[in-house]
Amino acid sequence: MVAEGLTNREIAARLFISERTADGHLEHIREKLGVNTRAQVTAWVVRRESAPIAIPAPPPAVVVPRRWAFAHPRAWLAAALVLALLAAGVGVLRLTAPPPPIIHTVAGSQCAKQVYPGGCYGGDNQRALGAQLARPTSVVVNRKGVMYIADYGNHRIRKVDGGVITTIAGGGKDDLVDGKLGISVSSDSLGYASAVAVDGQDRLYVLTSRDSVLEVWRIDENGFMHSIVAVGPSDITINRFAPNLPVGGLAITKEGVLFIADRTGNRVMRFDGKTSTYAGTGDVLGDGGAATSAQLSWPIGLALDKDENLYVADTGNNRIRRVDHAKGTITTVVGGAGEFEGNSGDDGLAKDALVSFPFDVAVAPDGTIVFADTGNHRLRAVTPGGTIHALAGTGRWGFSGDGSPASQAELDGPEGVALDSKGNLFIADTENQRVREIPNLFGSA
C-alpha cells in the first residue's frame, strides 16, 4: 500500500486500524527492510516485483494449488509484513475500526424564550445540563476537572464543579474593584468578559473590556477578584456591525507570563510585569518576519504549545498563525490559500486549506492543532505533519448529534475550544448556548 502511494491515513482506513497504529507498522517495516523513507520502501517493492520468483518444487504426491503457485509478489510482501510485525511484538492487526470520537453536551440547555443577544440566564446551583447560558464564548478546565465558562451574553463567569453550575462573577450590585467578591459585582461593571484561562497553579484569569480598556482579572479560590493588568485603549464599538464578538483571548505560560489578544487593536500583548507588543500592528502580512512587524486582523483565540510557541487565531485574516518562541518570527500554519474565507482542503496541507473566521485554537501535547472554524460551524484539526482534517460538525449550522460521532453533529458558530489535562476537548458552542465535550480525544497529557 505504501508502494501504491497511499498515505498512512488511507492505509489505516483500508486496514480498519487507527492512523497511529499505521504509523507504528510503517516504522517497523522501515526497520526490518533497513530503509528510511517511503520512497525506499516503494523501490524495494518494485525490485521484488520485477525479479523472478523462485518457487520450490512441491514434495512428491503433493499438488500445489494454482493460486499459491503464482501468487502476486505483494502477497508475499504482505505475509512478510505480518511475520515482521509478530516478531517485533506488535501483535495481530485489528480488523475493526476504532470507535469515532463522540460528542455530548456538558452545560447548557434550550431557553424557553431567548433574549438579546441570544440565550438566557438560569439554573444556578443545579445540574449544568439544565442551566441556561447566553452566547458562551470561552471555556477552560483546570487539573481538578473544574470547568469555567465565559457566559458572555449574561456578563457572568460561571463554574461547573461536580456537574453543578454556579456563578462566580457578575450578577451582583457592586462596582468591580480590587478585592471585591466576584458574585457581588454587577454584570454591567464586570463588562464584556469573554475569555477565561488558568495558569499552572490552577488560578483562574478573566479577560474583559470596561470603558474601552482591556483588563485582566484573577479570581482566587475564595471568589475574590484581583486586578492584574489593564491594556488600552481598545474600543470594542469600532466594529459596530458585530458588537457581540469576543474582545480577545488569553494564554498563560507555566511561569505566569500572560499573552493577551486585543481584537480591535489587531495585536497581541505580552505581560510579565511590564506590557509590550508581541505580535501585530505591523504594515505587512508578515509571514517569515518578525511578529511585531506583521499585520493581524481581529486576533481572538490564543494557545501555547509545550515549547511555548504561541498560536494565534488570526480571525479576520482567516488563518491560524504561529509565533516562534525562540526567534519571534510569525508564520501561517492553517489557511492562507486565498484572501477570503472558505471551506476546503480537508485531508490536504493545512496551509492550502480555506477556513472561515477561526475564533479559537488549542494545541495537544503531541502538537496537534485543534481550532474552531467558526464561520463553517465546524472544528478542524491539524496533525503535527501539517495535514488538516474534519473533527466535528457537518458544516451546516444547527443543533444535533449528542451521543453520536462528532463529525455527524451540528454546531452553530462555535467560538471557544479547550483541552484538559486528560485529553478531553471542550467546545463553547456559542449560538447553541451550550458547552459540549468530545471525551478522550488525545488521552492523558
N, C-alpha and C positions, 0 to 999 in steps of 0.2 A: 504493500500500500504506500510505503514511502516512495518506492520507485515510480508509482503511478502519479506522484505529485500531490498526494493528499496531505493536508495539514494534520497536526496532532488532534485538533478538534474534530476534523472529519473522520479520522481513524477511530477516535473514541465513539463517535456516533454509529459507525458501521459495526463496531465490535460490542456495542452496548456497555461501554465502560466509561468511567469519568476521564476528563481530559488530563487530570493529574496522573491517573494510572497510565494513560497512554504515554505521557512524558517519561514516566519511570521505565516503561517497557522499551522505549526507543533508546534510552540511556544504556540499558543492559545490552541491547543489540549492538550499540557502538562499542561497548567494552568487549563483547565476545568476538566481534569482527576486527577489532583493533583499528577502528577508524574514528574520525572526529566530527564529520559533517554529514548532513543528509545527502549531499551530492556524492560522497564517497560510498554511502550505503547503496545509492542508486547504481553507481558504477559497478559495485560488487555484484548486484543482481544481474546487470546487463552482461557482465562477463560470464556468469554461470549459465545464462540463457543461451549465449552464443556458443558455449563449449559443448562438445558431445558428451552425452551421459552414458557412463559405463554401467550397465545393468548386469549383475552377476547371473550366471546360468542357474536355473532352478534345479534343485536336487531331483534325483530320479523319482518318477511317479508322482511328481507334484506339478499341477497345472497352475500357472500364474495367471490370474485374471487380467484381461487386456487393459482394464482401466488403471491398474497399478504398473504394468509393464511400460506403459507410455505416458506416465503422469507428467504434467507440466512441471518445469523446473521450480515454479513458485510453490507448488505443493510440497516439494522437498524443503524449500526455504521455510515454509510455514511450520513444517514438522520440526525443523532445526530450531526455529524460534521457540516453540513450546518447550523443547528439551532444554534450551538455554535458560529459559525463564524458570523452569522447575529446578535446574541445577543451581540457579542463583538464589533460590529460596523465595521467589516471588509468589508462587502458588498458582492455582488454576484460575484462568480468566473467568470473570463473572459473565454470565450470559444474560443478565438482566440489567437494565439501565438504573443508575442511582436515582432515587426519587427527586423530582424537581423541587426547588425551593417554594415553600407555601407562605402565603400572606394572610394576616388576620389583623383585626382592629384591637388595640390595647387601651385606647382612650377616645371618648367622644361618641356621640350618637346624634340621630336626626332631631333637629329642632322642630317643635310644633309650629312656630312662627318665627322666621328669621328676621333679624333686624340689620340695619346698615352697620358695617359694610359686609355683612354675611355672618350667619351663625347666631348664637345667642349665649346666655350665661346661665349656668345652673349645675347642681349636682355635687357641691362641695360636701366632704365628709361621707361620701357614698362611693360605690364602686365606680371606677373611672370609666368603665364601659357604658354607664348610664349617664355620664356627665355631658354637659353641653359646652362646646368651645366656639370661639369666633375667630376664624382665619388663623389657626396656629401656624407660625412661620418658622419656628426653630425648636429643636428638641435635643436633649443630651441626657446620657445615663452615666452615673458615677460607678465606681468599682463595687459598691454595695448593692447595685441594682435599682437605686432610686432614680426616677426619671423626672426631669424638669422640662416644662413646656412654656415657650413664649406665646401666651394666649393674646395675640396682638390686637385683635378686634375688641377684646374686652379690657385692654390696658391692664393686664394682670400677668403675674408669673405664677404658675401652678406646679404642684408637686404630686407625683404618684408614688406611693410607698406601700408595698404590700397589696397593690391593687386598688387602694383607696386614694381619691384625689382631694387635695386641699389647695387653697390659695395662700401663697406666702408673701406676695407683694401686690399692692393695689387693692381697690375696693373700700378703702377706709375714708377718713375725713381730713387727715392732716397733710401738711406740705412735706415734701421729701427733703430732709436734711440729714447730715451725717449722724449716725447713731440711732436713727428713727426705726422703730419696729415696722417691718415691711407691710404687715396686714393693716397697719393704721394709716398707711399712706394712701391718699386719694388716687383714683385712676388717672385723673387729669394731671396730677402732679408727677405721677410715675412717667408720663409721657408716652412716646412711641417705642416701648420696649419690645424689640423684635428679634433679639439674638441672645442665646444663652450658651455658656461654656463652663467646663470645670477644669481645674488645674490638677497637678499631680498629687495634691493633698485632698482632693475631692471638694475643694471650695468652689462655690457657685459664683459666676460672674454674669452680669447682665449688661447688654449694650442698649442704650435708649437715646432718644433725641428730645431735648427740652429747650424751648425757646431758641430753636435753630442751632443748638450746640450738642454735639455728640458727647455722651458721658458714659463711663464705665463704672458700675457699682458692684460691690461684692456683698452677698447675703451670707451671714455667718450661720453656724449650726443652730443658733438660738433665734434666728429670724431677723436679726438687726442688720440694717443696711449701712455700708461704708463707702464713701466716695473714693475712687481710685484715680481717675484722670478725666479731664474734660478736653475735648478736641473740637475746635470750632473756628469759624462758623461753618455750619453745614445745613443749609436751608432746604428742608425736605419739600417745601412748597414750590421749589423751582420747577419740578415736573408736575404741574397741576393736573394733568390728564391721568396721572397714576399716583394719587396721594397715599394710597394704602400699601405701597410696596415696602418691604423691609428697609430700614435705614442703613443697614450694613451687616457686617459679620465679625465674629471674634475667633481667635485661635490663641492658645497659650502653650508655651514651651514648658518642659519639665522644670526649668529654673524659674518659671513665673514671668517670663517676658511676654508681653501682650502684643498681638497684631490686631489692628482694627481696620476693617474695611469701611471706608466712607463713601457710600453710594453716590451721593450728589456731588461730592468733592472729587470723584473719579481718581481716588488714591487709596493706598494702604499705608497706615501709620504704624510705627513701632514704638512701644513704650517700655523702657527698662529703668524707670526713674526719671528719665527725660524723654521727650517726644521728638521723633524725627520721621521724615517721609521715607518709606521703604520701597514703594513702587507707585508708579503713576505720575501724573502732572507733566509728562514729557510732551514732545512735539511730534513724535512719530510712533507708529505701532510698536516698533522697538524690539522685535524678536532677535535674539542673539546679542543684544546690547545690554547696557546697564538697566536694571529695573526702574531706577529713578528717572531714566530718560524716556521711558515707554509711556504710551497712551493707554489708559484704561477707560472703559465706558460702563458705568454703573456696576462697579465691583460689589458683590454681595457676600457670597459664601467663601470661607477660608478653611484650610485644613493643613496640618503638618504631617510629614511622614516621619519615620523613625530616625532619619538623619537631619530632621528639622528643615528640610526644604519646604517652602511654602507654596501651596496650591491655591489659586485664586479663580473663583467663578467670575470671569470677566463677562458679565451678563449681556451688556449692550453690544459687545463685540462677538457674541455667540461662540465663545471659546472657554476652555479651561487652560490656565497658564501656570507655569511653574517658575518660581524664583529660586535659583541655586543658593543654598545657604553659604557655601564657601566663596563663591565667585560674585554673587549679587547680580547675576545675569538672568534675563527672563526669556522663556521660550513657550511656544504653544504646544500643548500635548493633546488637546482634543479640539476639533473644529478647525476653522481656517480655510476650508476648501472654497469658500466664496465669501462675499461681503455680507450676505444676508442669511437669515435663519432658514432652516430646512430640517428634513427628517430622512437621512440617508446614511449609508456607509456601514451598516451592521456587518460584522464578520470581516471587515477590512481594516486598514490602518486608521487609527483614531484621528490622525491629523488630516485625513482625507474625508472625514465624515462631516455632515451638516447637522447642527443641533439648533435648538430653539430656546433662547433665553435661559440658559442654565443658572439656577439660583443658588445652588449649594453643592458642596463637594466633600467627600470623606476619603481617607486612604487607609486600606487594610494593612496589617503587619507585613504581608508578603509583597506590598507595593501595588496591589490592585486599586485602581481609582474607581469610586462609585460617585455618580453625580445625578442631581435632579435635572432632567431635561424638561424643564417646567412647561415651556410652550408646546411640547409634544405630549404632555401628560404621561411621561414615562420616566423610569430610572434606567440608566445605562451604565455599563461597567467597562473598564479598560484593563486588559491584562498587563503584567509587567513587561511583556514583549511588545505592547503597543497596539493590540487588536481590540476593537470595540465590539460589544455585543449587547443585545437587549437583556434587561434583567427583570423589569416589572412594568406592567402597563401595556395596553394594546395600542396606544396611540390615539385612542378615542376617549374623550372626556366622559366621566360618569362615575358611578359607584357600584362596584360589584366585585365578586371574586373571593371574598373572605372564605378561608378554608380550602382554597384551590391554588393551583400553581400561580405564582406571582406574575408570570408572563401572560396569563389569561385574565388578570384582574383589570378593572378600570380604575384609573386615578383621575383626579381633577386638579390640575395646577399644583403639583407637589412642589413645595418650596424648601423644605429642610430635610437633610439626611444626617444620620449619626450612627457610628458603630460603637458598641460597648466592648468591654474587655473580654467577653465571651464570644465575640464574633457575630452577635445578633445585629441586624440592621433595622434602624428605626426611621420612619418616614413621617414628616409633617405633611399630611395630605390636605393641603390648605383649604381648597374650595369645598372639600367634603367635610370640613370641620372635624377632622379626626387625626389621631396618630395611629399608624399601622406599623406592623413588625414583620420582618422576614427572619425567622429564627435560624440559628446555626449556619449562617451563610459562609462564614470563614473559620469556624472553630475558635478555640481559645487563643487569645493573643499571646 
